[in-house]
Every structure is written in C-alpha cells, then in structure tokens.
Amino acid sequence: MKKVTLLIASLSLLVSVSCKDNEEATVVEKETVIVEKEVAPSTEEKDGTSISINKDGVEFSSKEGESKTEVEVKDGSGTVKVEK
C-alpha cells in the first residue's frame, strides 16, 4: 500500500513539473491585422471651377473663397445663382 501511494505521489509530482515546463515553452505568435477603410469624400466644396454636360443639359459652377456662382441650362430653360 505504501508503494502504491509513493508511486502515485511520484507520478503526480512528475506530471505537475512537466506541465510547468510546457507553459514556459509555449510560444504565442501574434498576428497583425490591417484594416483598410475607405475615406468618405469631403462634403466641403473646394475653390475652383467645374462643368458637367449630359443629355439633360449643362451645369457650370465656380467658387472662389466665399463667392459662388452656379449656372444650369436644362431643356431650354436656364437658371443663374450667385452667392457672395
């Protein structure tokens, strides 16, 4: 009976020592995750001139600082809008 108890105690000590070695030897590799996001276009209008021509008509706009001019010609009618 003493031999069985001594054998079980020896095995449990051996198992606990071997488990401690595995934890230290374990190498954790970390992965770097790169997330790419699309940047939404700015709603703020930049200074400059733009013109758009399509089958419905012509749109022209010009902006310089606080001054803004827009001209639209569609289906034979036209509108002019000037903001300062």
N, C-alpha and C positions, 0 to 999 in steps of 0.2 A: 504494500500500500504506500509506503514511504517512497519507493522507487517511482511509482506512477505519479505521485504528487510532485516529486522532484523533476520528473520528465516533463510534466505539463507546465510547471513554473519555468523551466528552461526554455521550452518552446515558446511560451508567451513572451518571455524576455527577448528571445531572438526575433520574434515577429515584430515587436514594438521597436526594436533597434533598426530592423531592416525597413520599416515604414518611414522612420525619420530620415533615413538616407535617401529614399525616393522623393520625398518632398523637397529636399535641398537640391537634388539633381534635376528636378523638373524645370525645364526652361520654357517660359511663356513667351511666345512670339506675338508681338503686337502688329496689327495691320493698320496702315494709314489709309483712311477713306477720304477721297477727294470728292467734294460735292460741287458741281458746276451749276450756277444759277444764271438764268437769262436776266439781263438788266432791262427793266421796262424803259421805253423811250420817255424822255422828259416831255412833260406837257407844256413847259415854258417855251414860248416862241423865241427863236434866236433872231438877231438882226440879219436882214438880207432880203432877197427878192425871190419869189417863186412864181412859176406859171404852170398851169395844168390845162391841157387841151384834151378833150374827149368828144364822143359823139353828141353829148348833151350841150356842149358849149365850151367857153373859155373862162378860167378863173385866174386872176392875177392878184398877188398881194406883195406889198413891200413894207418893211418895218425898219426903222432907224431910231433907236432909243425909245422914247415914249410915243413917237409919231408912227401911225399905222394907216396904210391905205389898202383898200380891197376893191377890186373891180370884178364883177361877174356878168357875163353875157351868155344867156341861155335862151334858146328857142326864139330869137328875135327880140327879146326884151333884155334890158340891162339894168344893173344897179351899181351905184358907186357909194362907198362908205369910207369916210376919212375920220380918223380919231387922232386927237392930239393930247 
